Amino acid sequence: MIEARARMVVKAAAVILYVSLLGAACFNAEKPGRYSVTNSKSYEASLFRQNCAICHGPEGEGKTLDDGRAIPNIRDGEHKYKTDDAIYDHIANGGNGMVPFRGQLTDREIKMMVDFVQRDLRQVR
């Protein structure tokens, strides 16, 4: 009887230890890190580096040009262009100092860049 009770205590302790470790692992799990355009090998990141980084910065965080114009951060904060359609239109047709990319990027590439901005840079998808 004492042996059976000792086995039950050991089993209960093992279950408690397992649940504790599982809980600790869940609470300490790292959140996905911030997307790095610089380190990404995706086609969209490559398009961003080739066409957008010169003005928006290597990670899309914006910058101030030598003439004092501020290029917007397209990652964080409030955004003038929030919807897919508005972002698409702005990339394709330009405006507010941005050149149009309709002649440089295909329709498919512009759609890919819209998804890239929303999914990877802004992480809203």
Beta strands, then each sheet from edge to edge (+ up, - down):
strand 1: 63-64
strand 2: 70-71
sheet 1: 1+ 2-
end
